[in-house]
Amino acid sequence: MSAPRVGFYDDPIFREHDAGPGHPETPERLDAVARAGEKLRERLRFLQPRPATREELLRVHTPEHVDTIAATEGRTVRLDPDTQASPRSYRSALMAAGAVVDAVDRVLLGEIDRAFCGVRPPGHHAEADRAMGFCLFNNVAVGAAHALAQGLARVMVIDFDVHHGNGTQHIFESDPRVLYLSSHAFPFYPGTGSLDEVGQGKGRGFTVNLPLPAGCGDAEYARVYREFVEPIGRAFDPELLLVSAGFDAGTRDPIAPMNVTAAGFAEIADACLSTAQGAARGRATVVLEGGYSSANLRDGTTASLQCLLGDAHARLQPTTHPSFERLLSVFQRTLRPYWPALASR
């Protein structure tokens, strides 16, 4: 079997978004991501993003929200206590969302098998009608909606950012065509993502939250991803996988409480990709979200790219700590009615 063809997206415009003095979401974050891409340059296809269209944004955002962000062009505007638009942020945000759409198109057309979008501003906190949490447009949601518009019936979004992706959850929580699954620190910003948030109406059961206590590392994430993410994803059998890749679960992140290393990020990426081995035929697009340590961004991106390229990695030894076992039992009791595959965990 030939190695997967993997596209890598980066562009200077992503460094022109300025989140404000002292803000952790800096342009330099992408330098660390780019270094990981350069290490693997001979095995990757470096691709040029294009801006998202208004039509593509309106699949997930209200016209008023799109207009609000567009009106910031050429100005510096505070959108919420954590989120600022600078004179070039609108253009950066258009290109970030557009990179994901372009990646989805190329994957679905068979030009590439997988993609990594090293974009900013990030997206998963952006709601349909407002910016928040460093995010202007919801990049991964725009990509998922685009996939649905191309005729796909099942799209999975896995979000391993340390913060819950409230925007992505809310955008799709009534839509059974999109399975949104998030592992995240809890209670933690933004305060959403409890275990009992499982979706609404026809989408009930197609939102899966795996809230984790502070201090979890490789062994804990290995259990969660192998025993919950993998079987749920395989049962859903998506036609395309999208991943919100936040490397702020890393051990050196300055604003988050987790302890994942490069080996843990490799385990997470491998488990994610295993959910795409059925109808998706391995097709996946990974989208950068958070991560505020250069070392974590470099190591996490490298680990993710190596998995996308099909490289093997050493499987981790999962934790058997009694308190974590109890947490997993609670996860199982809550989620098994929606996902019978968990009965044999």
ABEGO torsion letter per residue (X at the ends): XBBBBBBBBBBAAAAABBAEBGBABBAAAAAAAAAAAAAAAAABBBBBBBBBBAAAAAAABBAAAAAAAAAABGBBBBABAABBBBAAAAAAAAAAAAAAAAAAAAAAAGABABBBBBBOBBAAABBAABBBGGBABBAAAAAAAAAAAAGBABBBBBBABABBBAAAAAAAAABAABBBBBBBBOBBOAGBGBAABAEBEAABGABBBBBBBBGBBAAAAAAAAAAAAAAAAAAAGBABBBBBBBAAABAABAABABABBAAAAAAAAAAAAAAAABAAGGBBBBBBBBEABAAAAAAAAAAAAAAAAGBBBBBBBBBABAAAAAAAAAAAAAAAAABAAAAAX
